[in-house]
């Protein structure tokens, strides 16, 4: 039996969703201190980590449906959802369909905006590259630029962990998720209509979610908190562990009281 989720601690629930070519393991060390105060669940999204069997649909919506069914299985009726990168896209789809289950949402280096034309084209090129050259040749140069250049030397171990997780991802999951991210719709309306607080965590040097795109959306919810981190790329859970964890902890305490 594959272990497709982790579940630790007790009390009010925070659910963590990983990004593209990641797994629940990116949250393992990050969430340990939070387990003293909350129930912490981290899921492998369909096609990633240990959740790689019998996947026929890699759309962002189908991943959101999976999260909903898994939470029902784990008897989670309401929670704060924390989504990193692609996990944030899944969180936005979840919010659109199952918003009544949310007490709060954290977009962690993520976005409600759709891909630009240029980014869509790059995703298509990446699909073509993976199909021709394989996952390993795609992952090796993909991971390092996710980290701010000045952080790469002291985060070699974390970069290697990310490469290891990425290299183990099935090719159809990589290409399926690239297409799903490319084809996802604009969900800024979900932020405008959100009946729950939203926390945004952005890296000022994140090539994947540029600062101007961050500024376009962080004011949209009725109730939002925003954290901008300097000298930080796309991987705040490693690059700024203490600050990002504290931001999530304070956000959760504000909501749960």
N, C-alpha and C positions, 0 to 999 in steps of 0.2 A: 504493500500500500504506500503510495507516494504521500509525503507530507507537504501539502500544498499551502499550509498556513502555519503561523506561530500564534500562540495565545497565552499571554502572561499577565499576572497582576489581577486586580479586581476593582470593582466600582464602575464609575462612568467610563464609557468606552471611546477610545481613539483608534481609528482604522487607518493603516498606512499602506499606500499603493506605490509601488516602484515605477521607475521609468523604463524607457526602451532599452532592450538587451540588458536588463537588470533582473534582480529577483528579490524576494523578501529579505535576503541576507544583507542587503545594503543598509537595512534598518536595525540589524541585530545589536550592535554595540550602542548605536545612537539612542535606542529606546529603553535601554536597561534602567537608567535613573527614573524614567517616567513610570515604570512598572510599580514603583513604590506608592504611587498616588492613584493610578488609573489602570483599567483593563486595556492592554495594548495588543491589538491584532494586526499582523502583517500578512498580506496575501501574495501568493504567486499569481499574477494575472495569466489568463489562458495563453498557452504557448511558451511560457517562460518559467525559469527555475525548475521546479519538479512538477509543474502543471502542464505537461506536454503531451498527454494522451487524448486521442479522440477529438481534437480541435478541428472544426470544419469552417468556422467563421471567425476572422480576426478583426472584425469591425469594432470601433470604439464603443458603439451601442451594445454589441453582444458582450463585450468585456464588462460594461456597466450592469447588464442583466446578470452576468456571472457573480459580480460582487453582491448584488441584491440577494440572490439565491443562497450564496455562501453565508451572508450575515443572518438570513432567516434560519439557516441550518445551525448556526452558532447562537441562536436566540438573542440576536442583537436587534432591538426594535428602533433605537435611536442612537446616533453617534456623531462624533466629529470625524470628518474624512480628511486625511492629509494625502495629497497626491503630488508626487514628484514628476515633473516633465510629462511624459505620456500618461502617467498615473493621474496627473492633473486633468488631462483631456478626458480620461475615464470618469473622474470625479465630476466634471462639468456635465457629461452625459447622464450620470447618475442623478445629479441635481435636477436636471430637466425632467427626468422620468419619476424619480422617487424622492423628491425634495422634502416630503413630510417626514422622512427618516433622518433628516439631517438637523443636528443642533448647531453645527458650524462647519465651515469648509476652509481648508488651507491649501492655497495654490503655491506649491513649493517649487520655484523656478519653472513656472508653467504659465499657461495663457488660455483665455477664453476666445482669443482671436483665431481665425482660420489661417492656414499657411498663405504666405504671399505667392504670387505666380512664380517668382524665382525659387522659393523654397519647394514648391510643388514639383517644379522641374528637377531640382536637386534630389528630391526623394525618388522620382522616377529613374534618374541616373543611378542612384544607389541600388535600387532594385535590380537594374540591369547588371551592375557591377557584381552584386552578390550572386546572381544567377550564373555569371560567367567565371568568377574567380573564387567563389566560396566565402563562407562566414569568417574564417580566420583572417584572410587577407583584407576583409572589410573592417573587422574589429580592431586589429592592431593599430592602425593609424587613426581610428575613430575616437578612441577613449581619451587620449592625453589632452587634446584641445578642449575637452569639457572642463578642465581645471585651469584656473588662472595661471599664467606662465610662471609667476614667482612662487607658486605653491607646489609646483610639480616635483621639485627635488625632495622636499620633506614629506611628500605624500606618495612616494614610489610604491609603497606596500598597498595602499588603497587603489592606486592606478592598476597595479597588477591584479588585485582582487576583481576589479571591474572587467579587466580583459578576460580573466578566467571565467567569470560568469557569462560574458558575452560570447566567448568561443564555444561554450557548451550549449548555446541556443540553437535549436534546429533551424535550418535554412528557411523552411516554409514559414516559421514564426517571424523571422527577420523580415522577409519580403512582405508577408501578410500585414505585419504591424506598420511597416513603412507606407504601404498603400492605405491603411486605415488612417494613419496620421495625415497623410496627404489629402485624403478625401473628407476629412471631418468638417462640419459646418461651423459658421460663426455662432458662438454661444454667449456673446456679450449680453444678449437679452436675458439670459438666465441670471447673470449677475445683477442686472437692473431690477429684476423681480424677486431677488433672493429675500426670503423671510428669516434668514439666519445670518449671523455675523460671518464675515469672510476675512481671513488673514492672508496677505500676500507676502511672500518672501522672495526677494529678487537679488541677484548678484549684479553689481554695477559693471562687471566685466564679463557678463554672460553673453557669448556669441549666439546662443540658441534662443534666448529671450532678450532682445536688445532693450536698453533703457527706455527708448521712446515708445516701444510697444507696451512696456510695463506701465508707463505713465498714462497711456490711452485708456486703461481699464481699471486702475486701482480706485478711482473715485466713483465707479458705477454702482456698487451696492449701497443700500441705505445705511449699512453699518459695516465699516471696514477698518482694518488695521494694516499698516504697510511697513515693511522692514526692508530697507535698502542696505546692502553690505558692500563696502568697498574692497578692492583686491580679492574679489570672489567671482568665480565663474559659474558653472552650472551645477556644481556638486557641493552645495552648502552643508550637507550632513557630514561631509569629510573636511571641507575647507574651513568652515566656521561652526564646528560641532556645538560648542558651548552656547554661542549666541542664538543659533537657529533653534536649538532644543529649548532654551529659556523662552524664546518668543512663543513657541508652541505651548509650553507649559503655562505661561501667563494667559495666553489666549483661552486655553482650556479652563483655567481657574476662573476667569471672567465669566465664562459661559455656565460652568457647572456650579459656581458659587462656593 
